[in-house]
């Protein structure tokens, strides 16, 4: 078989059940992982129901665009298992009964101590020119075909059958015919900036390149910049990642909290607390315990998390944390002085290295002219001093609480290791 010069693949998952809310296509993730390890980029994934005509159209379109086509599912014995037939039609090839596969099927059913139904014989038909892929965990063999442009593979749908076949049958057949190529990845986890602002900041760097390919993913308060470099050697791919990635790192500054793709801000904070042999306690109002929940979501969090106080009313801020009634009356619960007092109280009462506080207006009611709904004060008290920052998150309650939690964790991240923090409060009116 000739070497495949291009490096792109498409995946088609077949099955009407995958178009319902009850079933999710996870097989494509398995196939994609193995293809990426071979240096093959997956350009598209599709889910097609058990519709012969639609499937033929999808196969023909994919074969015009991509070098490798992987079809998953639709290899069973019933009338709605149309994959073999659709591929044969799309390629203009015949389906032929394989006596060898028929014999293998009969032997499997003999071992099951069951008579083979007539329709199971459909699974013994191979597309003209195809090589059968053994399936030790099921009755349907896979198939592997050479095409003028590359290769087509048919794989069964059950994950327990598919995964070992990809590793043991598909990969060994693709590896010899692919040119030397690798895909290397560099990831940046970022917080403290919006998606549009982030793109404005780093686009002048990454838009100069098509390789590496840059993807920006977003969730509330948390961003992920993903660089994927494709080359014929790891050294060249890594050089491309440095060429694009290093200037991005300089632009991100302390907004970058990790280059580990799987890291969360919680995990980074937990790691820093352990490394610096420090502890933390929380005093929460607007976030209602969400910060404490995030800090204790990591196993072994008792190493660094001491206590969490949820004081939602002025009375509880006074009774539990000892925030003075005069301070609450003079500045209101949503203010820099109260956020500072809450953080200091959490630290003092628990004996933790750091006290972390949140207070604000989540909405939809509340707020003032100076501090409208969505205003949050985040406070931290350390061994030497305290710091409070004022942020505005908008009028959506869920978004405000989520972003405030993320913001508090980020404030802690930036403060760990620094024994002296700026003390800043709004001047007393």
C-alpha positions in Angstrom: 0.0 0.0 0.0 1.4 3.5 -0.8 2.2 6.0 1.9 -0.5 8.4 2.8 0.9 11.9 2.3 -1.9 14.1 3.9 -2.6 13.8 7.6 -6.3 14.3 8.1 -9.1 11.9 9.1 -12.8 12.0 9.5 -15.0 9.8 11.8 -18.6 8.8 11.2 -20.5 7.3 14.1 -23.5 5.4 12.9 -26.7 4.7 14.8 -30.1 6.4 15.3 -29.7 5.9 19.0 -26.8 8.3 19.0 -29.2 11.0 17.9 -31.3 10.7 21.1 -30.6 12.3 24.4 -30.1 8.9 26.0 -26.9 7.9 24.2 -23.6 9.8 23.7 -20.9 8.9 21.1 -17.8 8.2 23.2 -16.1 5.9 20.7 -14.9 8.8 18.6 -12.8 10.0 21.5 -11.1 6.6 21.7 -10.4 6.7 17.9 -9.3 10.3 18.0 -6.8 9.7 20.8 -5.1 6.9 18.8 -5.1 8.8 15.6 -3.5 11.8 17.3 -0.8 9.6 18.7 0.0 8.6 15.0 0.2 12.3 14.1 -3.2 12.3 12.3 -5.5 15.3 12.8 -9.2 14.5 13.0 -10.8 17.2 10.8 -14.4 16.3 11.4 -16.8 14.0 13.3 -20.3 13.1 12.2 -23.2 11.2 13.7 -25.5 9.6 11.1 -28.7 7.6 11.9 -29.4 4.2 10.4 -30.2 5.8 7.1 -28.6 4.2 4.1 -28.9 7.1 1.7 -27.7 9.7 4.2 -24.8 7.5 5.1 -23.7 7.0 1.5 -23.8 10.7 1.0 -21.7 11.3 4.1 -19.1 8.7 3.1 -18.7 10.1 -0.4 -18.3 13.6 1.0 -15.7 12.5 3.6 -13.7 10.5 1.1 -13.4 13.7 -1.1 -12.0 15.7 1.8 -10.0 13.4 4.0 -7.3 10.7 3.7 -8.5 8.4 6.4 -12.2 7.6 7.1 -13.2 5.7 10.2 -16.8 4.4 10.5 -18.1 3.2 13.9 -21.1 1.0 14.3 -23.8 -0.4 12.1 -22.0 -3.8 11.6 -24.6 -6.0 13.4 -26.8 -8.6 11.8 -30.1 -6.7 11.5 -31.7 -4.8 8.6 -30.8 -1.4 10.2 -27.1 -2.2 10.2 -26.3 -0.5 7.0 -22.6 0.4 7.2 -21.2 -2.4 5.1 -23.7 -1.9 2.3 -23.3 1.9 2.4 -19.5 1.8 2.2 -19.6 -0.7 -0.7 -22.0 1.6 -2.6 -20.0 4.7 -1.9 -16.8 3.1 -3.1 -18.4 1.3 -6.0 -17.4 -2.1 -4.8 -19.2 -5.4 -4.3 -20.1 -7.1 -1.0 -18.9 -10.7 -1.1 -19.5 -13.6 1.4 -16.3 -14.6 3.0 -16.2 -18.3 3.7 -13.5 -17.8 6.2 -15.5 -15.2 8.2 -18.6 -17.5 7.9 -16.5 -20.3 9.5 -15.3 -18.0 12.2 -18.9 -16.9 13.0 -20.1 -20.5 13.1 -17.3 -21.4 15.5 -18.1 -18.5 17.8 -21.7 -19.5 18.1 -20.7 -23.1 18.7 -18.6 -21.9 21.6 -21.6 -19.9 22.8 -23.6 -23.2 22.6 -26.1 -21.4 20.4 -27.4 -21.9 16.9 -26.4 -19.1 14.6 -29.4 -17.2 13.2 -29.6 -16.8 9.5 -29.3 -13.0 9.6 -25.9 -13.3 11.4 -24.5 -14.4 8.1 -24.7 -10.7 7.0 -21.6 -10.1 9.3 -19.5 -12.5 7.1 -19.8 -10.2 4.0 -16.7 -8.2 3.2 -16.4 -5.2 0.9 -14.4 -6.1 -2.2 -10.7 -5.6 -1.4 -11.2 -5.3 2.3 -9.2 -7.1 5.0 -11.2 -8.4 7.9 -10.2 -7.1 11.4 -10.6 -9.8 14.0 -13.0 -9.0 16.8 -12.4 -11.4 19.7 -15.1 -9.8 21.9 -17.9 -9.8 19.4 -19.4 -11.4 16.3 -18.9 -8.6 13.9 -15.5 -8.3 12.3 -14.1 -4.9 11.4 -12.9 -4.1 7.9 -9.9 -2.2 6.5 -9.7 -1.0 2.9 -7.1 0.8 0.8 -8.5 3.6 -1.3 -6.9 5.8 -4.0 -6.4 8.5 -1.4 -5.8 6.6 1.8 -7.7 4.1 3.9 -11.2 3.3 5.2 -11.9 1.3 8.4 -15.2 -0.1 9.6 -15.3 -0.7 13.4 -18.0 -2.2 15.6 -20.0 0.1 17.9 -19.8 -1.6 21.4 -16.9 0.2 23.2 -15.6 -3.0 24.8 -15.2 -4.4 21.2 -14.0 -1.2 19.6 -11.2 -0.1 21.9 -9.0 -3.2 21.7 -9.6 -3.4 17.9 -8.4 0.1 17.4 -5.2 -0.5 19.4 -4.5 -4.1 18.2 -5.8 -4.1 14.6 -6.3 -0.6 13.2 -3.2 1.2 14.5 -0.8 -1.5 13.3 -2.3 -1.2 9.8 -2.2 2.6 9.7 1.3 3.1 11.2 3.3 1.6 8.3 1.5 3.6 5.6 1.6 7.0 7.3 4.5 9.4 6.8 6.5 10.2 9.9 4.5 12.8 11.7 3.6 13.9 15.3 1.1 16.1 17.0 2.3 18.0 20.0 0.2 20.1 22.3 0.7 23.0 24.6 -2.1 24.3 26.8 -2.6 27.4 28.9 -5.2 27.7 31.7 -6.1 31.3 32.3 -8.4 33.2 34.6 -9.1 36.8 35.5 -9.9 38.0 31.9 -12.8 37.7 29.6 -12.8 35.6 26.4 -13.0 38.6 24.0 -10.3 40.5 25.9 -8.1 37.4 25.9 -8.5 37.0 22.1 -7.7 40.7 21.6 -4.6 40.3 23.7 -3.1 37.2 22.0 -4.6 37.2 18.5 -1.7 39.3 17.1 0.6 36.4 18.0 -1.4 33.3 17.0 -3.1 34.6 13.9 0.2 34.7 12.1 0.3 30.9 12.2 -1.8 28.0 10.8 0.6 25.5 12.4 0.3 25.4 15.4 -3.5 25.6 15.3 -4.9 27.7 18.2 -8.2 27.0 20.0 -9.7 29.2 22.7 -12.2 27.4 25.0 -14.3 29.2 27.6 -16.3 28.5 30.8 -17.3 31.0 33.4 -14.1 32.6 34.7 -11.9 30.0 33.2 -10.2 30.0 29.8 -8.1 27.4 28.0 -5.8 28.3 25.1 -4.8 25.1 23.2 -2.0 25.0 20.7 -1.6 21.9 18.4 1.5 21.7 16.4 1.9 19.1 13.6 5.3 18.2 12.2 7.4 15.2 11.1 9.4 15.2 14.3 8.8 16.0 18.0 11.7 18.5 18.0 10.2 20.6 15.1 6.7 20.5 16.7 8.1 21.6 20.0 10.0 24.4 18.4 6.7 25.6 16.8 5.0 25.5 20.1 7.7 27.6 21.7 7.7 30.1 18.8 4.0 30.7 19.3 3.5 29.9 23.0 6.3 31.8 24.6 5.1 35.3 23.4 1.6 34.3 24.6 3.0 33.5 28.0 4.6 36.9 28.2 1.3 38.6 27.3 -0.7 36.6 29.8 1.4 37.4 32.8 -0.1 36.3 36.1 -3.4 35.5 34.4 -1.8 32.2 33.4 -2.3 29.8 36.3 -1.1 26.5 34.7 0.3 24.9 31.6 -1.1 21.5 32.5 -4.1 20.7 30.3 -5.9 18.8 33.0 -5.4 21.4 35.8 -8.2 23.3 37.4 -7.7 26.4 39.5 -8.7 24.4 42.6 -5.9 21.9 41.9 -3.3 24.6 41.4 -4.3 26.4 44.6 -4.2 23.1 46.5 -0.8 22.3 45.2 0.5 25.8 46.1 -0.9 25.6 49.6 0.9 22.3 50.1 4.1 23.4 48.6 4.3 26.5 50.9 3.0 24.6 53.9 0.2 27.1 54.3 -3.5 26.8 55.2 -6.7 28.7 54.5 -10.1 29.4 56.0 -13.0 31.1 54.3 -15.7 33.6 55.4 -18.4 33.7 52.7 -21.5 35.7 52.2 -22.5 36.1 48.5 -21.0 32.8 47.5 -22.7 30.8 50.2 -20.0 28.2 50.8 -19.0 27.8 47.1 -15.4 28.8 47.8 -15.0 26.3 50.6 -16.6 23.6 48.4 -14.1 24.2 45.6 -11.2 24.2 48.1 -12.3 20.9 49.6 -13.1 19.2 46.2 -9.5 17.9 46.0 -8.6 14.8 47.9 -6.6 15.4 51.0 -7.9 18.9 51.4 -7.6 18.7 55.2 -3.9 19.2 54.7 -4.6 22.9 53.9 -8.3 23.8 54.5 -9.0 24.6 58.2 -12.6 26.0 58.4 -15.4 27.7 56.4 -17.8 30.3 57.8 -21.0 31.1 55.8 -22.4 34.3 57.3 -25.2 35.5 55.1 -26.7 38.1 57.4 -25.3 41.1 59.2 -26.2 39.4 62.5 -24.2 36.3 61.7 -21.3 38.3 60.5 -21.3 40.0 63.9 -22.0 36.9 66.0 -19.8 34.3 64.3 -17.0 36.4 62.8 -17.1 39.3 65.3 -17.4 42.0 62.6 -18.4 45.1 64.6 -22.0 46.3 64.3 -20.6 49.8 63.9 -18.6 48.8 60.9 -21.6 47.1 59.3 -23.8 50.0 60.0 -21.3 52.6 58.7 -20.2 50.8 55.5 -22.8 48.1 54.9 -22.1 44.4 54.6 -21.1 44.8 51.0 -18.0 47.0 51.3 -14.2 46.8 51.4 -13.9 47.3 55.2 -16.3 44.5 55.9 -14.7 42.2 53.4 -11.3 42.9 55.1 -12.8 42.3 58.5 -14.3 39.0 57.4 -11.1 37.7 55.9 -9.1 38.7 59.0 -11.7 37.1 61.3 -11.6 33.8 59.3 -7.8 33.8 59.7 -7.7 34.7 63.4 -10.5 32.4 64.6 -9.3 29.4 62.6 -5.5 29.9 63.0 -5.1 29.5 59.2 -2.3 31.2 57.3 -4.8 32.9 55.1 -8.4 34.1 55.5 -10.4 34.5 52.3 -13.7 36.4 52.2 -16.5 37.2 49.7 -19.4 39.7 50.1 -21.6 41.2 47.5 -24.9 41.6 45.7 -25.7 38.5 43.6 -29.2 39.8 42.6 -31.6 40.1 41.2 -32.6 42.5 44.1 -30.4 44.6 46.2 -27.5 46.8 45.3 -26.8 50.6 45.6 -25.9 53.4 43.2 -22.3 52.9 44.1 -22.4 49.1 44.3 -25.1 47.8 41.9 -26.2 44.2 41.6 -23.2 42.1 40.5 -20.7 44.0 42.7 -18.5 41.7 44.8 -15.7 42.4 47.3 -13.1 39.7 47.6 -10.8 39.9 50.6 -7.7 38.1 51.8 -5.8 38.4 55.1 -2.3 37.0 55.4 0.4 37.0 58.0 1.3 40.6 57.6 -1.7 42.5 56.1 -4.8 42.3 54.1 -6.0 43.1 50.6 -9.5 43.7 49.2 -10.5 44.0 45.5 -13.8 45.2 44.1 -15.2 43.5 41.0 -18.3 43.8 38.9 -19.8 40.6 37.4 -23.1 41.8 35.9 -26.7 41.1 36.9 -27.0 37.3 36.5 -27.1 35.6 39.9 -25.5 32.3 38.9 -22.8 34.0 36.9 -22.0 36.4 39.7 -21.6 33.7 42.3 -19.6 31.4 40.0 -17.2 34.2 38.9 -16.8 35.4 42.5 -15.8 31.9 43.6 -13.3 31.7 40.8 -12.0 35.2 41.6 -11.6 34.4 45.3 -9.5 31.3 44.4 -7.4 33.3 42.0 -6.8 36.0 44.7 -5.6 33.3 47.0 -3.4 31.8 44.2 -1.7 35.1 43.6 -1.2 35.8 47.3 0.3 32.5 48.4 4.0 32.8 49.1 3.8 36.6 49.7 3.9 37.5 53.4 3.3 41.1 52.7 0.2 42.3 50.8 -1.0 45.8 50.1 -3.6 47.0 52.5 -6.2 48.9 50.5 -9.6 50.1 51.7 -12.0 52.7 50.3 -11.7 56.0 52.2 -14.3 56.3 55.0 -17.1 58.6 53.8 
